[in-house]
Amino acid sequence: MNVIAQGEILISYHQFTVYQQGMKRPHFDWPESALEKGFAADLSAAAFAAETSSKALIEVRVSPSGKEPECTIVIPFHVKGTGVEVSSVMSEKMTCELSSGDYMLCMNAISLGKHESTDEQKMKYELTFIPK
């Protein structure tokens, strides 16, 4: 797997969003069906439910075609331009260069233990783009 970006963002309102580079962060409604699935999405953006509202590690990767990791959530995703951005409501965005085209976007949520000061879960979210 090729890691194309890694960083920490502040997750707010228990959600983070992946969307087209240069686009205004989209707003998604969360109907009951989206809450049950853990995400709300269209073909060019997705909002994922997060375990906690705290700082989390985000890792964005590209997988060679046909090598799909085990995934919590898998959705179709189309990259229109030169990449994507990842952010939450009150965080700075993380920009990732990625070739335009159709992908399957795989999201994994991984617990890294508890924060010593707050006793909240430390989380890592892996976002893997798998070319179609």
C-alpha positions in Angstrom: 0.0 0.0 0.0 1.2 3.4 -0.9 0.6 6.0 1.9 0.0 9.4 0.1 -0.9 11.5 3.2 -0.9 11.1 7.0 -1.8 13.6 9.7 -3.8 14.4 12.7 -7.1 16.3 12.5 -9.6 17.4 15.2 -12.8 15.4 14.7 -15.9 17.3 15.7 -19.5 16.3 15.8 -18.4 12.6 15.6 -17.8 12.9 11.8 -15.1 13.6 9.2 -15.5 14.2 5.4 -13.6 13.1 2.3 -14.3 15.4 -0.7 -12.8 16.8 -4.0 -9.7 18.9 -3.7 -10.6 22.6 -3.9 -14.3 22.1 -3.3 -16.1 23.6 -0.3 -16.6 20.9 2.4 -20.0 19.4 1.7 -22.8 19.1 4.2 -24.6 15.7 4.5 -27.9 15.0 6.2 -27.7 12.0 8.4 -31.0 10.1 8.1 -31.5 7.0 10.2 -30.3 4.7 7.4 -27.0 6.7 7.1 -26.5 6.5 10.9 -27.0 2.7 10.8 -24.4 2.3 8.0 -21.9 4.7 9.5 -21.6 7.1 6.5 -23.5 9.4 4.2 -22.1 9.8 0.6 -22.5 10.6 -3.0 -20.0 9.6 -5.8 -17.7 12.6 -5.1 -17.8 13.0 -1.3 -18.4 11.0 1.8 -18.9 11.8 5.5 -18.0 9.0 7.9 -19.2 8.6 11.5 -16.3 8.8 14.0 -16.0 7.0 17.3 -15.1 10.1 19.3 -14.9 13.9 18.9 -11.2 14.4 19.5 -7.9 14.4 17.7 -7.5 11.4 15.4 -4.8 10.1 13.1 -5.8 10.0 9.4 -3.9 7.9 6.9 -4.8 8.1 3.2 -3.4 5.3 1.0 -3.7 4.0 -2.6 -3.9 0.2 -3.1 -2.8 -1.6 -6.2 -5.8 -2.7 -8.2 -7.1 -6.0 -7.0 -5.5 -5.8 -3.5 -8.4 -4.9 -1.3 -7.7 -4.6 2.5 -10.3 -5.8 5.0 -12.7 -2.8 5.3 -15.2 -1.5 7.8 -17.0 0.5 5.0 -16.5 0.3 1.2 -18.1 2.8 -1.2 -17.7 3.9 -4.8 -15.8 7.2 -5.1 -15.0 9.3 -8.2 -12.0 11.7 -8.1 -12.7 14.6 -10.5 -9.5 16.6 -10.4 -6.1 16.2 -8.8 -6.9 14.8 -5.4 -9.1 14.9 -2.3 -9.3 16.7 1.0 -10.1 15.3 4.4 -11.5 17.4 7.2 -14.0 17.8 10.0 -16.3 20.7 10.9 -13.8 22.5 13.1 -10.5 21.2 11.7 -7.9 22.2 9.1 -8.2 20.2 5.9 -5.6 17.6 4.9 -4.9 17.6 1.1 -4.0 14.4 -0.8 -2.8 14.3 -4.4 -4.6 11.5 -6.2 -5.2 10.8 -9.9 -8.6 11.4 -11.3 -10.8 8.3 -11.9 -13.1 5.8 -10.3 -12.2 4.1 -7.1 -13.6 2.0 -4.3 -13.0 3.9 -1.0 -12.3 1.7 1.9 -12.5 3.2 5.5 -11.2 1.4 8.5 -11.5 2.7 12.1 -8.7 1.4 14.4 -8.5 2.0 18.2 -5.1 3.0 19.4 -5.9 2.8 23.1 -7.0 5.5 25.5 -5.8 9.1 25.9 -4.2 9.3 29.3 -5.7 12.7 30.2 -9.2 12.3 28.9 -9.8 8.5 29.0 -11.3 8.8 25.5 -10.3 6.3 22.7 -7.4 7.4 20.5 -8.4 6.6 16.9 -6.8 6.1 13.6 -8.9 6.2 10.4 -7.4 4.5 7.3 -8.8 5.7 4.0 -7.7 3.4 1.1 -8.5 4.3 -2.5 -8.6 1.2 -4.7 -8.6 1.9 -8.5 -11.4 0.3 -10.4 
